Amino acid sequence: MARSVVFGVVVSCLAGLLGGCGSLDSEARSMARALPPDADFTHPGILVGKSQLKAVRENVTAGKQPWLKAYLDMRDSEYGSYRYTPKPSATVSCPTNGRPGPGCRAERRDAIAAYTQALLFTVTGKEQHAAKATAIMDAWSAKLKRHTGGNAALQAAWSGATWARAAEIIRYTPDSGWPQGRVRRFEDMLRTAHLPEVTARVPDFNGNWDLAMTNAALAIAVFLDDHQTFDDALARARARVPAYFYLAKDGPRPRPPKGGTINTPAEISTYWFGQKTYKDGLTQETCHDFRHVGYSLAATAHIAETAWHQGVDLYDELKDRLTATLTLHARHQLRRTGPTPAWLCAGKADRNMGPHLEVVLNHLDHRLDDTGDGDTPLDDARELARRTRPAGADGRFVSWETLTHANNPG
């Protein structure tokens, strides 16, 4: 792809399977720093937009790779079965330290199943998939009241982001058959059981929490057409991302989280898991393990992607940090430099970043900066993504992103 800079985005109504155009969908809209208070939200516009869903359907129908393999993996997964049975709870209780709690795994699984069925509906048009997605969402909205336990906010973030994504597709796809009364009840569930948890402030927690919570808040805001929550989530992302993804221009040490108690060099080093040498692309959790870096990259990309679909170019503010982080971590995970160098995590980095790269690579490569000529900073990240394709579901909040976002700028 030739180098290009995206100055604007044209949002247009698509005929056929995808519909539900708002007032901004029929005109060109320049990318902005914020969504005007009188602007309608664009639907569907949580992580995946109408043109991306159209491309998914066309790529699968044409038998193109890697999308066909990604689709078949999704279709044949447990989440794609017509016989999938939800297991809703009135209270989802999630203790700390990963201990099992009532409803935790079930809610995340059921949210992924609803999203899977929604995607299957957009590809096949089969009403059974829409009916299964709505049945899963209706079962939970009829029962869920609260999240409790030390991991309540993280659980609400992971499940809430996926619930909103599934509901957005079903609500704004014609002939899905989801009654308005059930839609309103689902809105109430997100508003009362998820939003209070994901808007709580956790500046001293590991950054993957804050980013996952912000992602869920932004997604729920779009589904609810809630401008204030949307604006608050954008502001929160803009504050947390520079405190999580380091660049040398920040100074000799990382920025402390806004509103927290971590400020001194010693406190920052402890917060960064003992790291004392800071280089471009290092993150607050690099020395925790690369898996948590992957979660944070995915959550940040989801935030920026949803904002993009709403006409807000958050990517432009974040792309240097995201590129540096992808470059550093992919290089070390692929062992390009051999053993972990002594400066990095005392030579003991846990290099296990999962399939969390598709959304951010899609933007950096296929909207902004894919020259196709020679070595580029993202070559290792591209190779790592290729090795993990097709990306499946991680059991938390990332699902089927090779299908929805690989080479799919939208």
N, C-alpha and C positions, 0 to 999 in steps of 0.2 A: 504494500500500500504506500502511495506517495505521502511524504510528510505534509501534514495539514494542521491548521489550528482551527478549532471549532469556536466560532464567535457567537453562534446562535443555534437554536434548535427549532425546527418546524414541527409542530404537533398537529397532526391531521387525523380526521375521522377515517377509520378503515371500514369498508363495507364487509358484509359477511358475518363471520363468527364473532369478531371482536367489535364491541360498540360501547355505548355509555359515554358519549363525548360531553365534556363540560364546555363552558363558554370560551375557554382559552384554547380548545382543541382545534378550532377552525381557523386559526391565524398564526402567523409567525410570531414567536416570542423570544426576545433576546434573553440570554442567560444573565442572571442578576445575582446580587449578593444576598438578597432576601426576597421572599414572596410578598408582594404588595398586600396590604390588609384587605383590600376589596377584590382580590383575585380568587377565582374558583380554583380548587384543587383539580389536578388532572387525574382521571381514573380510566383504567387501572394504572396505578402509578406507585406501587410499593415494590421496590427492587426490580420488577419487570414491567415494561410498558407494552402498549398495544403492538407497536411495530416489532418488538422483540418476540412477543408471543406469536405473531404472524410468521416471523422467520423460523421459529421453532417448528411450527406446523409444516411449513414448506420444506425445511431441511429434512425432517423425518419422512414426509411423504415421498420426497425424491430419493430417499435411501442414502443420503450423504453422511459421511463420517467426519467427526466423531459423534455426531448428533444421534444417528440411528442406534449405535451401540449404547449411548447414554439413555436413550428412550427405552430400549428393550430392557436394560438393567432396571430402570424405574418401574416399567410395567410389570416385570416379573418379580419385583420385590414383594415382601410381605405387605408393604403399604399400598400396593396397587391392586390388591385382591378385592373383588366384589364382596367377599365374605368377611372382610375386615370388621372387627367388632370393637367399638370404643369402650373404655372403662372409666367413665367420669367419676369424680369425687366432689363432695361439697367443700372439703378442705384438703388442700394439697400441702403436706407438711414435709419440708426438706431440711434435714439437719446439716450441719457443717461437716467438713472432712469426708464428704462423699458417701456417708453412711446412707443406706436405703431408708426412704421415708414413704408413707402412704401417698400414692398418687403422683410422685415426682416423675418416675420413668414413664408411667402411663400417659400423663398429660403431654410430655414431649413427643412420645411416639404417636399419639392421636393427632396432634397438631401437624406432624410431618405427614401422616396419612391423609389428612384433609387437604394439605397442599399438593400431595402427590395426585390425589384424585382430581383436584382442580386442574392440574396440568394435563392429566390424561384427557379430561373433558375438552380442553382447548385444542388438543391434537386430534382427537377422534370424533368429537361431537356427540359421543354416546351419552345419552341422558342418565344411564346407570352410574356413570362416574360423578356427574353433578349431584345425583341423588345420594350417593355414598358420602360425598364431601359435606353436603348439608346435613345429613343424618349425624355425622360425627360432630359437627359444630353445634347442632341443635341439642345433642345429648349433653355436651359440656355447658352450654349457656343455660340449660334448664336446671343445672345442679351446682356449678362451681360458685362459691361465695368468697373464698379467701385463700391466700398463700401464707403459710407460717413456717417458722424454723429459721435457723441461721442463714440458710441459702435461699430464703424466700424471694429476695430481689433478683437473684441470678436466675432462678427458676422462672419467675414471671417474665424476665427479659427473654430468655431463650424461647419459651413457649409463646409469649405474647407476640413476638416478632413474626413467628411462623403462622400463628392463628390469623393475624392481620393480613398477611400475604395471601393465605388461602382464601379468606373471606373476600378480599378485594377482587380477586379473579372471578370468583363465583358471582359476586354481586353485580359486576359490570360486564359479564358475558351474557348476551341475549339467550333466552330460553333455558336458563339454568333452573328455573322453577323454585327459587328460594323466596318464600312468602315474606312480605315486608315486615310483618309482625315478628317473625323469627330473626330477621336482620336486626331489628331494633333490640331484641333481647340479647343478641350477640354483641351489639354495641355496648349495652349495659354491662355485660360481663367484662369486656375489655376496660371499660371506664371505671368499674368498681373493684375488680379483682386483680387487675394487672397494672393499670396506670399509677395508682398510689405507690406501688412497690418500685416501679422503674423510674419514677421521678424523685425518689429519695436521694439525698446527697451522700456520696461515699468517697470523698477525696483521698482518704488515707488507705483505701483498699487497693489491691492490685488493679492496674488500669483496665484489664479485660472486663472487669465488672462494670465499670463506668461506661465503657464503650458499648458493651452489650445492652446495658440499660438504656443508653441514649438511642441506640438503634431501635429498640422496641418502642420507646416513647415516640420517636419520629414516625414509625410505621403506623402506630395506633392513631396518632394525630391525623395522618392522611385519611385513614379509614373513617374517622369521626368528623372530618372536615373541621378540625380544631386548630385555628391559626395560632393561638397563644401557646399551646403545647408544642406545635411545630417550631415556632420561633425560639422557645426556651431550649428545645433539643438542639437546634442549630448552634445556639450560643454555648451550650454545654460541650458540644463536640469541638468547637473552635478553641475552647479553653483546655480540654483534656488532651487533644491530639499532640500539641507541641510539648506537653509534659510527659508524653509516653514515647514518642518517636524522636530520637535525638539527631540534631544536625550541629556541626561545629559552629555555625553562626550563632547558636544559642549562648555560647560562652564556654568556659572551661569545664562546666558541669551542667547536667540537665536542669531544666526548669522544674521547680517544685509544683505539685498539683495545686491548682487554685482553690483557696478556701480550706486547705488542710493544715496539718501541724508539722509537716516535714519540710525543713528549711535549711539546716546546716549541711556542710559538705559530708560530715559523718552520717547524718540522718539520710541524706540522699543516697549515699553509697549502700547503706543497709537496706534501704527501700529498693534499690536496684540489685539486690541479692549479692552484695559484696563487691560489685564491679567498681573499679576505681579509674579505669582508662575508658574514655568515651570517644567513640569515632562515629562518623556518619552512618546512620542506619541502625545503630544500637537501640534497643528498646528497654523499657523498664523491666520487662520479663524475659529478656534474652537468656539470662542466667538462671531463671526459674526453669524454663525449658522452651524449646522452639514451638511446641504444641500451643502454648498460651500466646505466643507471638502470632501464630496462625489464626487463633480465635480473634485476636485484636485486629489483625489486618482485615479479616473478613467482616467484622463488625463495622470497622471504619469505612470499608468499601461499600457496605450496605447503606450506611448513613449517606455517603456521598452519592451513591447511585439513586436512592430514593429522592434526595434533594435535586439531583439532575433531572429526574422525570417531572419534578415540580417547577423546573425553570431556574433553579438555584445552582450555580456552578461552584460547589464546595471543593470539588476536585482541584480547581486551579490553585487554591490555597494550600492544598495538601500534597500535591503530586511530587514535589521534591523529597519530602519525608518518606512517602510511600515507595518511591523509586529507590531511594537509598536503603530502605529496610529490606525490600525484595532482593536487591543486589547482594547485600551482606549476608543475609540468611540463606539464600539459595546457594551462594558460592560455598558456604561452609557446610551446608547439608549435603551437597554433592561431592564434598571432600576435594574441592579443587585445590585447596591449600594443604592437603594431607591432614594430619592430626590437628586438633584444635590448638591454636597458638596460645602461648602462656598468658598473653595480655587479655584474652577473652575467657571470662569465667574460670580463671586460674587453670585453663587448659582442660576443663571438664564440661564443656557445653553438651547439653542433651539435645541432639540435632534430629528432631522428629516432627517437623512441621507437616501438618496433614494437607488434605485437598482443599485449601482455602484461598486459592490464588486467582480463580477464574474471573471474578468480577473486576478486581483491580487491574489485572492484566488486560482485560477487554477494553477498559477505558484508556489505559496508557498506550496500548498497542494499536487499537483499532478505531479510536477516536482522535488520538493526538499524535503519536510519535512512532509509528512503525515504518522505518525506512526500507527494511528488507536488504540493506547493503552492509556487509561486513559485521564486525563485532559491535554490539551495543551494550549498555549497562544491564539490559534486561535479558540477555541471552540465557543466563543460568536460570532465571526465573521461568522463562519459556520452557526450558528443558525440564525443570522440575514439574511444571504443570503437565507437560506431555507424559511424563512418567506416571503421573497419578490419574490420568484420564482413563475412562470417564469418571469424574468425581461423583461420588454417591451421596449418601446422607450420613452426617456425623453423629446423629443421635441428640444433637443439641439445637442448632439453629441454621446450619448450612445443609442445603439439600439440592442435588441435581443441577449444579451450576455449570457443568460442561454443557448440558442440554440447553440451559437458558442463556448463558453468557459467553461461551467460547466463540470468538470471532463474530459477535453479534452486537454491533454498536447501537442499533436502535435509534 
